[in-house]
Every structure is written in C-alpha cells, then in structure tokens.
C-alpha cells in the first residue's frame, strides 16, 4: 500500500505547474526550476522533481508507468493476494471437514 501523502493534491498540482512554466522559459532548467519552486513552497526539490517526472509520464511526454497503471497493478496484486489467502483458508476448512468426517465414520 502506498504511503500517506504529506502534501495535498492542490499543492502538488500547483508546484508541478510552476516548475513546468519556469522550464518553458528560455534557459529554464528542470533542476533550477525545482530548486526555485521548492524554496518558494517549502518542498524538497528532489520530491518536486519526482512529481514533475510522474506528471510528464502521466501526460505521455515521458516513457514510464503512469499513475493509473501503477494503481491498477497494485489493485490486481492485492486481489491476487486475497485470492491466495482465501484459497489457503478454504483448503484448511475442507481438510478439517474431511478429517471430521473420518473421525465420525471411525466411531
């Protein structure tokens, strides 16, 4: 499961938009933009760079796994885990029932 978010979505979106605007200016660099916006908003520049990278992936501007795809994979993994656990417990229940029926027949 993902860790809880330290920053609200509105702050993240605003920060990413600000970095993109600065990068679009002539001579604007990603690292410098993240440093500047991070200082203004009190966000670690490396954290901000990760948000910008993920936003670019989500928008199709950069290759990688989109947020939606990652969430779908995580949900599938959770369901698989539940199904495996369910199968484990069902086998224990069935095995218990068969042992009980053997005990009853042995009487």
N, CA, C and O atoms as a Tinker XYZ file with bonds, in Angstrom:
   428  protein
     1  N      0.845000   -1.172000    0.000000    73     2
     2  CA     0.000000    0.000000    0.000000    64     1     3
     3  C      0.890000    1.233000    0.000000    63     2     4     5
     4  O      1.958000    1.240000    0.612000    81     3
     5  N      0.446000    2.267000   -0.684000    73     3     6
     6  CA     1.222000    3.496000   -0.790000    64     5     7
     7  C      1.219000    4.251000    0.543000    63     6     8     9
     8  O      0.283000    4.152000    1.337000    81     7
     9  N      2.283000    4.997000    0.754000    73     7    10
    10  CA     2.396000    5.806000    1.968000    64     9    11
    11  C      1.418000    6.978000    1.886000    63    10    12    13
    12  O      1.078000    7.425000    0.790000    81    11
    13  N      0.965000    7.477000    3.034000    73    11    14
    14  CA     0.066000    8.629000    3.009000    64    13    15
    15  C      0.781000    9.853000    2.440000    63    14    16    17
    16  O      1.992000   10.006000    2.599000    81    15
    17  N      0.026000   10.712000    1.784000    73    15    18
    18  CA     0.605000   11.889000    1.159000    64    17    19
    19  C      0.825000   12.986000    2.190000    63    18    20    21
    20  O     -0.054000   13.296000    2.995000    81    19
    21  N      2.018000   13.565000    2.146000    73    19    22
    22  CA     2.365000   14.640000    3.060000    64    21    23
    23  C      1.795000   15.971000    2.571000    63    22    24    25
    24  O      1.474000   16.847000    3.374000    81    23
    25  N      1.670000   16.116000    1.251000    73    23    26
    26  CA     1.203000   17.358000    0.644000    64    25    27
    27  C     -0.142000   17.121000   -0.029000    63    26    28    29
    28  O     -0.346000   16.084000   -0.660000    81    27
    29  N     -1.070000   18.083000    0.100000    73    27    30
    30  CA    -2.362000   17.951000   -0.590000    64    29    31
    31  C     -2.172000   17.975000   -2.113000    63    30    32    33
    32  O     -1.195000   18.524000   -2.621000    81    31
    33  N     -3.117000   17.375000   -2.818000    73    31    34
    34  CA    -3.048000   17.314000   -4.281000    64    33    35
    35  C     -2.980000   18.707000   -4.909000    63    34    36    37
    36  O     -2.306000   18.899000   -5.921000    81    35
    37  N     -3.679000   19.682000   -4.311000    73    35    38
    38  CA    -3.684000   21.036000   -4.870000    64    37    39
    39  C     -2.275000   21.639000   -4.869000    63    38    40    41
    40  O     -1.871000   22.293000   -5.831000    81    39
    41  N     -1.537000   21.413000   -3.788000    73    39    42
    42  CA    -0.162000   21.924000   -3.686000    64    41    43
    43  C      0.722000   21.230000   -4.713000    63    42    44    45
    44  O      1.532000   21.874000   -5.381000    81    43
    45  N      0.566000   19.918000   -4.839000    73    43    46
    46  CA     1.360000   19.168000   -5.809000    64    45    47
    47  C      1.115000   19.674000   -7.227000    63    46    48    49
    48  O      2.053000   19.917000   -7.986000    81    47
    49  N     -0.165000   19.829000   -7.570000    73    47    50
    50  CA    -0.506000   20.288000   -8.922000    64    49    51
    51  C      0.030000   21.695000   -9.178000    63    50    52    53
    52  O      0.559000   21.977000  -10.253000    81    51
    53  N     -0.109000   22.576000   -8.187000    73    51    54
    54  CA     0.385000   23.947000   -8.334000    64    53    55
    55  C      1.893000   23.958000   -8.519000    63    54    56    57
    56  O      2.414000   24.659000   -9.385000    81    55
    57  N      2.596000   23.174000   -7.696000    73    55    58
    58  CA     4.057000   23.131000   -7.770000    64    57    59
    59  C      4.522000   22.596000   -9.130000    63    58    60    61
    60  O      5.451000   23.139000   -9.728000    81    59
    61  N      3.885000   21.550000   -9.607000    73    59    62
    62  CA     4.250000   20.974000  -10.908000    64    61    63
    63  C      4.001000   21.990000  -12.018000    63    62    64    65
    64  O      4.820000   22.146000  -12.923000    81    63
    65  N      2.867000   22.678000  -11.942000    73    63    66
    66  CA     2.552000   23.695000  -12.954000    64    65    67
    67  C      3.593000   24.817000  -12.935000    63    66    68    69
    68  O      4.023000   25.283000  -13.990000    81    67
    69  N      4.000000   25.250000  -11.734000    73    67    70
    70  CA     5.005000   26.314000  -11.626000    64    69    71
    71  C      6.340000   25.875000  -12.226000    63    70    72    73
    72  O      6.986000   26.639000  -12.943000    81    71
    73  N      6.751000   24.638000  -11.927000    73    71    74
    74  CA     8.020000   24.129000  -12.474000    64    73    75
    75  C      7.942000   24.067000  -13.990000    63    74    76    77
    76  O      8.881000   24.474000  -14.674000    81    75
    77  N      6.843000   23.568000  -14.520000    73    75    78
    78  CA     6.700000   23.474000  -15.980000    64    77    79
    79  C      6.751000   24.856000  -16.634000    63    78    80    81
    80  O      7.346000   25.023000  -17.698000    81    79
    81  N      6.122000   25.847000  -15.987000    73    79    82
    82  CA     6.155000   27.208000  -16.536000    64    81    83
    83  C      7.581000   27.757000  -16.557000    63    82    84    85
    84  O      7.985000   28.390000  -17.533000    81    83
    85  N      8.331000   27.524000  -15.506000    73    83    86
    86  CA     9.713000   28.015000  -15.439000    64    85    87
    87  C     10.586000   27.277000  -16.450000    63    86    88    89
    88  O     11.440000   27.884000  -17.097000    81    87
    89  N     10.371000   25.962000  -16.588000    73    87    90
    90  CA    11.144000   25.183000  -17.575000    64    89    91
    91  C     10.884000   25.661000  -18.993000    63    90    92    93
    92  O     11.769000   25.589000  -19.846000    81    91
    93  N      9.679000   26.147000  -19.251000    73    91    94
    94  CA     9.309000   26.590000  -20.594000    64    93    95
    95  C      9.982000   27.916000  -20.971000    63    94    96    97
    96  O     10.109000   28.241000  -22.151000    81    95
    97  N     10.408000   28.668000  -19.966000    73    95    98
    98  CA    11.096000   29.931000  -20.241000    64    97    99
    99  C     12.449000   29.652000  -20.901000    63    98   100   101
   100  O     13.048000   28.601000  -20.671000    81    99
   101  N     12.926000   30.586000  -21.714000    73    99   102
   102  CA    14.249000   30.390000  -22.329000    64   101   103
   103  C     15.329000   30.251000  -21.251000    63   102   104   105
   104  O     15.419000   31.062000  -20.329000    81   103
   105  N     16.125000   29.226000  -21.388000    73   103   106
   106  CA    17.209000   28.989000  -20.437000    64   105   107
   107  C     16.760000   28.353000  -19.134000    63   106   108   109
   108  O     17.558000   28.216000  -18.207000    81   107
   109  N     15.494000   27.961000  -19.048000    73   107   110
   110  CA    14.987000   27.334000  -17.823000    64   109   111
   111  C     15.381000   25.872000  -17.754000    63   110   112   113
   112  O     15.172000   25.116000  -18.703000    81   111
   113  N     15.952000   25.479000  -16.627000    73   111   114
   114  CA    16.348000   24.076000  -16.452000    64   113   115
   115  C     15.430000   23.419000  -15.422000    63   114   116   117
   116  O     14.878000   24.087000  -14.548000    81   115
   117  N     15.278000   22.118000  -15.538000    73   115   118
   118  CA    14.416000   21.384000  -14.614000    64   117   119
   119  C     14.946000   21.470000  -13.194000    63   118   120   121
   120  O     14.183000   21.698000  -12.255000    81   119
   121  N     16.242000   21.290000  -13.034000    73   119   122
   122  CA    16.829000   21.298000  -11.703000    64   121   123
   123  C     16.687000   22.679000  -11.050000    63   122   124   125
   124  O     16.308000   22.791000   -9.884000    81   123
   125  N     16.996000   23.722000  -11.822000    73   123   126
   126  CA    16.877000   25.076000  -11.297000    64   125   127
   127  C     15.437000   25.434000  -10.971000    63   126   128   129
   128  O     15.168000   26.092000   -9.966000    81   127
   129  N     14.506000   25.000000  -11.820000    73   127   130
   130  CA    13.088000   25.279000  -11.595000    64   129   131
   131  C     12.597000   24.582000  -10.325000    63   130   132   133
   132  O     11.859000   25.172000   -9.537000    81   131
   133  N     13.001000   23.347000  -10.133000    73   131   134
   134  CA    12.588000   22.602000   -8.934000    64   133   135
   135  C     13.173000   23.238000   -7.672000    63   134   136   137
   136  O     12.507000   23.313000   -6.640000    81   135
   137  N     14.396000   23.682000   -7.764000    73   135   138
   138  CA    15.034000   24.326000   -6.613000    64   137   139
   139  C     14.290000   25.615000   -6.256000    63   138   140   141
   140  O     13.986000   25.869000   -5.090000    81   139
   141  N     14.004000   26.422000   -7.279000    73   139   142
   142  CA    13.343000   27.712000   -7.055000    64   141   143
   143  C     11.933000   27.536000   -6.485000    63   142   144   145
   144  O     11.581000   28.160000   -5.484000    81   143
   145  N     11.136000   26.688000   -7.123000    73   143   146
   146  CA     9.762000   26.460000   -6.664000    64   145   147
   147  C      9.762000   25.764000   -5.306000    63   146   148   149
   148  O      8.941000   26.076000   -4.443000    81   147
   149  N     10.681000   24.825000   -5.118000    73   147   150
   150  CA    10.781000   24.144000   -3.832000    64   149   151
   151  C     11.070000   25.109000   -2.695000    63   150   152   153
   152  O     10.496000   24.988000   -1.613000    81   151
   153  N     11.964000   26.071000   -2.937000    73   151   154
   154  CA    12.267000   27.074000   -1.919000    64   153   155
   155  C     11.046000   27.949000   -1.633000    63   154   156   157
   156  O     10.788000   28.302000   -0.482000    81   155
   157  N     10.305000   28.294000   -2.670000    73   155   158
   158  CA     9.130000   29.151000   -2.500000    64   157   159
   159  C      8.018000   28.458000   -1.713000    63   158   160   161
   160  O      7.350000   29.081000   -0.888000    81   159
   161  N      7.828000   27.175000   -1.971000    73   159   162
   162  CA     6.701000   26.446000   -1.373000    64   161   163
   163  C      7.097000   25.559000   -0.196000    63   162   164   165
   164  O      6.239000   24.950000    0.443000    81   163
   165  N      8.392000   25.487000    0.088000    73   163   166
   166  CA     8.836000   24.644000    1.200000    64   165   167
   167  C      8.784000   23.157000    0.897000    63   166   168   169
   168  O      8.464000   22.345000    1.766000    81   167
   169  N      9.099000   22.809000   -0.338000    73   167   170
   170  CA     9.078000   21.410000   -0.779000    64   169   171
   171  C     10.492000   21.021000   -1.193000    63   170   172   173
   172  O     11.177000   21.796000   -1.862000    81   171
   173  N     10.930000   19.839000   -0.806000    73   171   174
   174  CA    12.242000   19.345000   -1.200000    64   173   175
   175  C     12.321000   19.297000   -2.723000    63   174   176   177
   176  O     11.430000   18.735000   -3.362000    81   175
   177  N     13.371000   19.877000   -3.324000    73   175   178
   178  CA    13.476000   19.894000   -4.790000    64   177   179
   179  C     13.479000   18.508000   -5.429000    63   178   180   181
   180  O     12.968000   18.341000   -6.537000    81   179
   181  N     14.043000   17.518000   -4.753000    73   179   182
   182  CA    14.054000   16.158000   -5.312000    64   181   183
   183  C     12.648000   15.559000   -5.315000    63   182   184   185
   184  O     12.272000   14.838000   -6.239000    81   183
   185  N     11.884000   15.863000   -4.279000    73   183   186
   186  CA    10.488000   15.420000   -4.239000    64   185   187
   187  C      9.717000   16.055000   -5.376000    63   186   188   189
   188  O      8.949000   15.393000   -6.075000    81   187
   189  N      9.932000   17.338000   -5.547000    73   187   190
   190  CA     9.259000   18.075000   -6.614000    64   189   191
   191  C      9.649000   17.538000   -7.994000    63   190   192   193
   192  O      8.800000   17.440000   -8.880000    81   191
   193  N     10.904000   17.196000   -8.177000    73   191   194
   194  CA    11.353000   16.631000   -9.457000    64   193   195
   195  C     10.646000   15.306000   -9.739000    63   194   196   197
   196  O     10.286000   15.021000  -10.882000    81   195
   197  N     10.450000   14.501000   -8.700000    73   195   198
   198  CA     9.710000   13.243000   -8.857000    64   197   199
   199  C      8.273000   13.488000   -9.281000    63   198   200   201
   200  O      7.743000   12.767000  -10.126000    81   199
   201  N      7.635000   14.503000   -8.697000    73   199   202
   202  CA     6.261000   14.839000   -9.089000    64   201   203
   203  C      6.210000   15.276000  -10.547000    63   202   204   205
   204  O      5.322000   14.864000  -11.294000    81   203
   205  N      7.169000   16.115000  -10.949000    73   203   206
   206  CA     7.205000   16.603000  -12.330000    64   205   207
   207  C      7.422000   15.438000  -13.289000    63   206   208   209
   208  O      6.751000   15.339000  -14.316000    81   207
   209  N      8.357000   14.560000  -12.952000    73   207   210
   210  CA     8.611000   13.387000  -13.804000    64   209   211
   211  C      7.351000   12.539000  -13.956000    63   210   212   213
   212  O      7.013000   12.116000  -15.061000    81   211
   213  N      6.652000   12.290000  -12.834000    73   211   214
   214  CA     5.445000   11.468000  -12.884000    64   213   215
   215  C      4.351000   12.164000  -13.690000    63   214   216   217
   216  O      3.627000   11.510000  -14.440000    81   215
   217  N      4.225000   13.471000  -13.547000    73   215   218
   218  CA     3.231000   14.213000  -14.328000    64   217   219
   219  C      3.535000   14.115000  -15.820000    63   218   220   221
   220  O      2.618000   13.999000  -16.633000    81   219
   221  N      4.808000   14.161000  -16.184000    73   219   222
   222  CA     5.199000   14.034000  -17.593000    64   221   223
   223  C      4.892000   12.632000  -18.110000    63   222   224   225
   224  O      4.489000   12.473000  -19.263000    81   223
   225  N      5.077000   11.623000  -17.275000    73   223   226
   226  CA     4.729000   10.249000  -17.659000    64   225   227
   227  C      3.224000   10.135000  -17.844000    63   226   228   229
   228  O      2.754000    9.570000  -18.832000    81   227
   229  N      2.462000   10.677000  -16.881000    73   227   230
   230  CA     1.003000   10.601000  -16.957000    64   229   231
   231  C      0.459000   11.316000  -18.187000    63   230   232   233
   232  O     -0.547000   10.896000  -18.760000    81   231
   233  N      1.124000   12.398000  -18.595000    73   231   234
   234  CA     0.686000   13.163000  -19.768000    64   233   235
   235  C      1.197000   12.569000  -21.083000    63   234   236   237
   236  O      0.824000   13.039000  -22.157000    81   235
   237  N      2.039000   11.548000  -21.008000    73   235   238
   238  CA     2.574000   10.914000  -22.202000    64   237   239
   239  C      3.783000   11.615000  -22.786000    63   238   240   241
   240  O      4.196000   11.312000  -23.905000    81   239
   241  N      4.361000   12.558000  -22.033000    73   239   242
   242  CA     5.539000   13.286000  -22.506000    64   241   243
   243  C      6.845000   12.551000  -22.207000    63   242   244   245
   244  O      7.900000   12.924000  -22.720000    81   243
   245  N      6.777000   11.525000  -21.391000    73   243   246
   246  CA     7.968000   10.786000  -20.972000    64   245   247
   247  C      7.569000    9.315000  -20.845000    63   246   248   249
   248  O      6.460000    9.017000  -20.404000    81   247
   249  N      8.452000    8.398000  -21.223000    73   247   250
   250  CA     8.109000    6.976000  -21.075000    64   249   251
   251  C      8.135000    6.558000  -19.610000    63   250   252   253
   252  O      8.906000    7.091000  -18.812000    81   251
   253  N      7.291000    5.607000  -19.274000    73   251   254
   254  CA     7.260000    5.095000  -17.912000    64   253   255
   255  C      5.874000    4.573000  -17.581000    63   254   256   257
   256  O      4.986000    4.550000  -18.433000    81   255
   257  N      5.699000    4.155000  -16.341000    73   255   258
   258  CA     4.427000    3.603000  -15.875000    64   257   259
   259  C      3.588000    4.738000  -15.299000    63   258   260   261
   260  O      3.997000    5.405000  -14.349000    81   259
   261  N      2.415000    4.950000  -15.883000    73   259   262
   262  CA     1.549000    6.034000  -15.429000    64   261   263
   263  C      0.976000    5.709000  -14.057000    63   262   264   265
   264  O      0.969000    4.559000  -13.617000    81   263
   265  N      0.498000    6.752000  -13.398000    73   263   266
   266  CA    -0.083000    6.594000  -12.065000    64   265   267
   267  C     -1.271000    5.643000  -12.117000    63   266   268   269
   268  O     -1.405000    4.766000  -11.264000    81   267
   269  N     -2.126000    5.813000  -13.109000    73   267   270
   270  CA    -3.300000    4.944000  -13.241000    64   269   271
   271  C     -2.916000    3.493000  -13.435000    63   270   272   273
   272  O     -3.540000    2.600000  -12.860000    81   271
   273  N     -1.901000    3.250000  -14.234000    73   271   274
   274  CA    -1.434000    1.877000  -14.475000    64   273   275
   275  C     -0.849000    1.288000  -13.198000    63   274   276   277
   276  O     -1.095000    0.127000  -12.874000    81   275
   277  N     -0.081000    2.085000  -12.481000    73   275   278
   278  CA     0.524000    1.609000  -11.234000    64   277   279
   279  C     -0.555000    1.258000  -10.212000    63   278   280   281
   280  O     -0.432000    0.267000   -9.492000    81   279
   281  N     -1.608000    2.065000  -10.146000    73   279   282
   282  CA    -2.694000    1.778000   -9.219000    64   281   283
   283  C     -3.431000    0.501000   -9.621000    63   282   284   285
   284  O     -3.839000   -0.281000   -8.762000    81   283
   285  N     -3.600000    0.295000  -10.919000    73   283   286
   286  CA    -4.271000   -0.918000  -11.388000    64   285   287
   287  C     -3.444000   -2.157000  -11.050000    63   286   288   289
   288  O     -3.992000   -3.178000  -10.635000    81   287
   289  N     -2.138000   -2.067000  -11.227000    73   287   290
   290  CA    -1.256000   -3.192000  -10.905000    64   289   291
   291  C     -1.299000   -3.474000   -9.406000    63   290   292   293
   292  O     -1.337000   -4.632000   -8.990000    81   291
   293  N     -1.291000   -2.417000   -8.598000    73   291   294
   294  CA    -1.344000   -2.594000   -7.140000    64   293   295
   295  C     -2.667000   -3.236000   -6.717000    63   294   296   297
   296  O     -2.688000   -4.106000   -5.846000    81   295
   297  N     -3.764000   -2.806000   -7.335000    73   295   298
   298  CA    -5.068000   -3.384000   -7.016000    64   297   299
   299  C     -5.112000   -4.857000   -7.416000    63   298   300   301
   300  O     -5.637000   -5.688000   -6.674000    81   299
   301  N     -4.561000   -5.181000   -8.588000    73   299   302
   302  CA    -4.523000   -6.569000   -9.035000    64   301   303
   303  C     -3.700000   -7.427000   -8.073000    63   302   304   305
   304  O     -4.089000   -8.545000   -7.736000    81   303
   305  N     -2.563000   -6.892000   -7.636000    73   303   306
   306  CA    -1.709000   -7.635000   -6.704000    64   305   307
   307  C     -2.433000   -7.873000   -5.386000    63   306   308   309
   308  O     -2.316000   -8.948000   -4.797000    81   307
   309  N     -3.178000   -6.878000   -4.924000    73   307   310
   310  CA    -3.937000   -7.030000   -3.684000    64   309   311
   311  C     -5.005000   -8.103000   -3.835000    63   310   312   313
   312  O     -5.199000   -8.930000   -2.943000    81   311
   313  N     -5.699000   -8.085000   -4.978000    73   311   314
   314  CA    -6.737000   -9.086000   -5.217000    64   313   315
   315  C     -6.130000  -10.487000   -5.313000    63   314   316   317
   316  O     -6.697000  -11.451000   -4.798000    81   315
   317  N     -4.986000  -10.593000   -5.968000    73   315   318
   318  CA    -4.322000  -11.887000   -6.077000    64   317   319
   319  C     -3.933000  -12.402000   -4.711000    63   318   320   321
   320  O     -4.061000  -13.592000   -4.424000    81   319
   321  N     -3.460000  -11.506000   -3.875000    73   319   322
   322  CA    -3.073000  -11.878000   -2.513000    64   321   323
   323  C     -4.291000  -12.362000   -1.727000    63   322   324   325
   324  O     -4.219000  -13.356000   -1.005000    81   323
   325  N     -5.409000  -11.648000   -1.875000    73   323   326
   326  CA    -6.628000  -12.061000   -1.182000    64   325   327
   327  C     -7.112000  -13.408000   -1.691000    63   326   328   329
   328  O     -7.527000  -14.260000   -0.906000    81   327
   329  N     -7.059000  -13.604000   -3.009000    73   327   330
   330  CA    -7.496000  -14.877000   -3.577000    64   329   331
   331  C     -6.622000  -16.018000   -3.086000    63   330   332   333
   332  O     -7.122000  -17.106000   -2.801000    81   331
   333  N     -5.320000  -15.778000   -2.986000    73   331   334
   334  CA    -4.409000  -16.806000   -2.493000    64   333   335
   335  C     -4.728000  -17.136000   -1.036000    63   334   336   337
   336  O     -4.759000  -18.303000   -0.645000    81   335
   337  N     -4.964000  -16.093000   -0.239000    73   335   338
   338  CA    -5.302000  -16.308000    1.173000    64   337   339
   339  C     -6.622000  -17.049000    1.296000    63   338   340   341
   340  O     -6.758000  -17.958000    2.114000    81   339
   341  N     -7.595000  -16.658000    0.480000    73   339   342
   342  CA    -8.895000  -17.308000    0.517000    64   341   343
   343  C     -8.761000  -18.783000    0.165000    63   342   344   345
   344  O     -9.367000  -19.635000    0.815000    81   343
   345  N     -7.969000  -19.089000   -0.862000    73   343   346
   346  CA    -7.759000  -20.480000   -1.250000    64   345   347
   347  C     -7.078000  -21.276000   -0.158000    63   346   348   349
   348  O     -7.405000  -22.443000    0.061000    81   347
   349  N     -6.131000  -20.654000    0.530000    73   347   350
   350  CA    -5.429000  -21.311000    1.620000    64   349   351
   351  C     -6.408000  -21.693000    2.725000    63   350   352   353
   352  O     -6.409000  -22.826000    3.208000    81   351
   353  N     -7.247000  -20.725000    3.119000    73   351   354
   354  CA    -8.171000  -20.995000    4.213000    64   353   355
   355  C     -9.260000  -21.971000    3.795000    63   354   356   357
   356  O     -9.710000  -22.779000    4.608000    81   355
   357  N     -9.691000  -21.907000    2.532000    73   355   358
   358  CA   -10.685000  -22.862000    2.071000    64   357   359
   359  C    -10.129000  -24.281000    2.109000    63   358   360   361
   360  O    -10.841000  -25.218000    2.472000    81   359
   361  N     -8.868000  -24.443000    1.738000    73   359   362
   362  CA    -8.286000  -25.778000    1.764000    64   361   363
   363  C     -8.188000  -26.283000    3.197000    63   362   364   365
   364  O     -8.389000  -27.470000    3.453000    81   363
   365  N     -7.879000  -25.384000    4.138000    73   363   366
   366  CA    -7.813000  -25.790000    5.548000    64   365   367
   367  C     -9.196000  -26.192000    6.062000    63   366   368   369
   368  O     -9.329000  -27.157000    6.815000    81   367
   369  N    -10.224000  -25.445000    5.649000    73   367   370
   370  CA   -11.586000  -25.766000    6.081000    64   369   371
   371  C    -12.006000  -27.106000    5.504000    63   370   372   373
   372  O    -12.543000  -27.951000    6.220000    81   371
   373  N    -11.764000  -27.307000    4.203000    73   371   374
   374  CA   -12.139000  -28.568000    3.573000    64   373   375
   375  C    -11.380000  -29.734000    4.189000    63   374   376   377
   376  O    -11.937000  -30.810000    4.407000    81   375
   377  N    -10.106000  -29.505000    4.467000    73   375   378
   378  CA    -9.313000  -30.565000    5.075000    64   377   379
   379  C     -9.849000  -30.887000    6.466000    63   378   380   381
   380  O     -9.918000  -32.051000    6.859000    81   379
   381  N    -10.222000  -29.855000    7.199000    73   379   382
   382  CA   -10.797000  -30.061000    8.533000    64   381   383
   383  C    -12.089000  -30.839000    8.467000    63   382   384   385
   384  O    -12.341000  -31.705000    9.305000    81   383
   385  N    -12.917000  -30.537000    7.471000    73   383   386
   386  CA   -14.182000  -31.250000    7.315000    64   385   387
   387  C    -13.943000  -32.715000    6.978000    63   386   388   389
   388  O    -14.632000  -33.597000    7.493000    81   387
   389  N    -12.967000  -32.974000    6.113000    73   387   390
   390  CA   -12.721000  -34.364000    5.750000    64   389   391
   391  C    -12.162000  -35.132000    6.939000    63   390   392   393
   392  O    -12.476000  -36.309000    7.117000    81   391
   393  N    -11.341000  -34.481000    7.753000    73   391   394
   394  CA   -10.848000  -35.164000    8.965000    64   393   395
   395  C    -11.971000  -35.426000    9.944000    63   394   396   397
   396  O    -11.997000  -36.461000   10.610000    81   395
   397  N    -12.920000  -34.466000   10.033000    73   395   398
   398  CA   -14.054000  -34.671000   10.943000    64   397   399
   399  C    -14.924000  -35.824000   10.453000    63   398   400   401
   400  O    -15.407000  -36.625000   11.253000    81   399
   401  N    -15.124000  -35.907000    9.136000    73   399   402
   402  CA   -15.967000  -36.986000    8.632000    64   401   403
   403  C    -15.288000  -38.333000    8.851000    63   402   404   405
   404  O    -15.962000  -39.329000    9.114000    81   403
   405  N    -13.963000  -38.375000    8.745000    73   403   406
   406  CA   -13.252000  -39.624000    9.030000    64   405   407
   407  C    -13.399000  -40.014000   10.483000    63   406   408   409
   408  O    -13.572000  -41.189000   10.807000    81   407
   409  N    -13.329000  -39.019000   11.361000    73   407   410
   410  CA   -13.477000  -39.293000   12.796000    64   409   411
   411  C    -14.880000  -39.806000   13.105000    63   410   412   413
   412  O    -15.051000  -40.703000   13.930000    81   411
   413  N    -15.880000  -39.234000   12.443000    73   411   414
   414  CA   -17.267000  -39.678000   12.668000    64   413   415
   415  C    -17.442000  -41.098000   12.157000    63   414   416   417
   416  O    -18.091000  -41.918000   12.807000    81   415
   417  N    -16.864000  -41.397000   10.989000    73   415   418
   418  CA   -17.001000  -42.740000   10.417000    64   417   419
   419  C    -16.238000  -43.762000   11.250000    63   418   420   421
   420  O    -16.605000  -44.937000   11.244000    81   419
   421  N    -15.197000  -43.361000   11.960000    73   419   422
   422  CA   -14.417000  -44.293000   12.745000    64   421   423
   423  C    -15.145000  -44.710000   14.017000    63   422   424   425
   424  O    -14.775000  -45.696000   14.655000    81   423
   425  N    -16.163000  -43.970000   14.376000    73   423   426
   426  CA   -16.901000  -44.307000   15.614000    64   425   427
   427  C    -17.574000  -45.589000   15.512000    63   426   428
   428  O    -18.234000  -46.017000   16.458000    81   427
